[in-house]
Amino acid sequence: MSYDRLDTGARGGWIDRTAVGGQDLLLLAARVLLGAIFVQSGFGKLMSLGGFIGGLESQGVPMAAVLGTIGAAVEFFGGLAVVLGAWTRLAALAVAGFTVAATLIAHRYWEVAPEAMRMQQIQFMKNVAIIGGLLSLVASGGGRFAIDALLHRRP
């Protein structure tokens, strides 16, 4: 296959044509894949809120009960909103903010023992990548296959 067939520049190679033609399906997939981890994790925190709050307290988080409850709710309901494409931009921004806070609380790889450093660094960088995906949804919105699109459709 020649380079011209792969070209993604101004001539519009197959990647560009496929991505543009399938943009709404790609946004749906992105929303489901990004949001699912927050739905699952947030649900677990809400079902075991005391344990989650205890973990925050052990890490020295101030007002752990209040912030833990808010964080678990943002994680679950924000993740669900991202999956459904409801208030997509706001939900993705809220979940990104939650992820920044969670990353800085739980994955401070520079403070852990050398044997744990690599794993915490991987978790830190994974979260940074997820934040990037969420910011892409803030920029793009949820696409045609989102509740947002149904609510804002004009007759």
C-alpha positions in Angstrom: 0.0 0.0 0.0 1.4 3.3 -1.0 1.8 6.2 1.4 -0.8 8.2 -0.6 -3.5 5.8 0.4 -2.6 6.4 4.1 -2.3 10.1 3.7 -4.1 12.1 6.4 -3.3 15.5 5.0 -5.2 17.9 2.8 -5.9 15.3 0.1 -8.1 13.3 2.5 -6.7 9.8 2.9 -8.8 6.9 4.1 -8.3 7.6 7.8 -9.7 11.1 7.4 -12.7 9.9 5.3 -13.4 7.1 7.8 -13.1 9.3 10.9 -15.2 12.1 9.5 -17.9 9.7 8.1 -18.0 7.8 11.4 -17.4 10.7 13.8 -20.6 10.2 15.7 -20.0 6.5 16.2 -16.4 7.2 17.3 -17.7 9.8 19.8 -20.2 7.2 21.1 -17.4 4.6 21.5 -15.2 7.2 23.2 -18.0 8.2 25.6 -18.8 4.6 26.6 -15.1 3.6 26.9 -14.2 6.6 28.9 -17.3 6.8 31.1 -17.6 3.1 32.0 -14.6 3.1 34.3 -16.0 6.0 36.3 -19.5 4.4 36.5 -18.0 1.2 37.8 -15.5 2.8 40.2 -18.0 5.5 41.4 -20.6 2.8 42.1 -18.2 0.9 44.2 -17.3 4.0 46.2 -21.0 4.9 46.7 -21.8 1.3 47.9 -18.8 1.4 50.3 -18.7 5.1 51.1 -17.4 4.6 54.6 -14.4 2.7 53.4 -13.7 5.2 50.7 -13.9 8.1 53.2 -11.7 6.2 55.6 -9.1 5.8 52.9 -9.2 9.5 52.2 -8.8 10.3 55.9 -5.8 7.9 56.1 -4.2 10.0 53.3 -4.8 13.2 55.2 -7.5 14.6 52.9 -9.2 17.5 54.8 -13.0 17.3 55.1 -12.8 13.7 53.8 -16.5 12.9 54.5 -17.7 15.9 52.5 -15.2 15.7 49.7 -15.4 11.9 49.5 -19.2 11.9 49.1 -19.0 14.6 46.5 -16.2 12.9 44.7 -18.0 9.5 44.6 -21.1 11.1 43.3 -19.3 13.1 40.6 -17.4 10.0 39.6 -20.6 7.8 39.3 -23.1 10.3 38.0 -20.6 12.2 35.9 -19.4 8.9 34.3 -23.0 7.9 33.7 -23.7 11.3 32.0 -20.6 10.9 29.8 -21.7 7.4 28.7 -25.3 8.6 27.9 -24.1 11.8 26.4 -26.2 13.9 28.8 -24.6 17.3 29.5 -21.5 15.8 27.9 -19.2 18.8 28.0 -20.1 19.7 31.6 -20.0 16.0 32.7 -16.6 15.4 31.0 -15.2 18.5 32.6 -16.4 17.5 36.0 -15.1 14.0 35.7 -11.7 15.4 34.4 -11.6 17.6 37.5 -12.3 14.6 39.8 -9.6 12.7 38.0 -7.1 15.4 38.5 -7.9 15.5 42.3 -7.9 11.7 42.6 -4.6 11.4 40.7 -2.9 14.0 43.0 -4.2 12.3 46.1 -3.8 8.6 45.3 -0.9 8.4 42.8 1.9 10.6 44.1 4.6 8.3 42.7 7.3 10.7 43.7 6.5 10.0 47.4 6.3 6.2 47.5 8.9 3.6 48.2 11.1 2.7 45.2 9.4 -0.7 44.7 6.0 1.0 44.4 7.1 3.9 42.3 6.8 2.4 38.8 3.3 1.2 39.4 2.1 4.5 40.8 3.8 6.3 38.0 1.9 4.1 35.5 -1.4 4.8 37.3 -0.6 8.6 37.3 0.2 8.6 33.6 -2.9 6.5 32.8 -5.1 9.0 34.5 -3.4 11.9 32.7 -4.3 10.1 29.4 -7.9 9.6 30.5 -8.0 13.4 31.4 -6.9 14.0 27.8 -9.7 11.9 26.4 -12.2 13.7 28.6 -11.0 17.1 27.5 -11.5 15.9 23.9 -15.2 15.3 24.8 -15.3 18.8 26.3 -14.1 20.1 23.0 -16.3 18.0 20.7 -19.4 17.3 22.7 -21.2 14.0 22.7 -22.1 13.7 19.0 -25.3 12.7 17.3 -25.8 9.5 19.3 -26.1 11.4 22.6 -29.0 12.5 24.8 -27.7 16.0 24.3 -28.4 15.7 20.5 -31.9 14.4 21.2 -32.7 17.3 23.6 -31.4 19.9 21.2 -32.9 18.6 18.0 -35.0 21.1 16.2 -38.2 20.0 14.4 
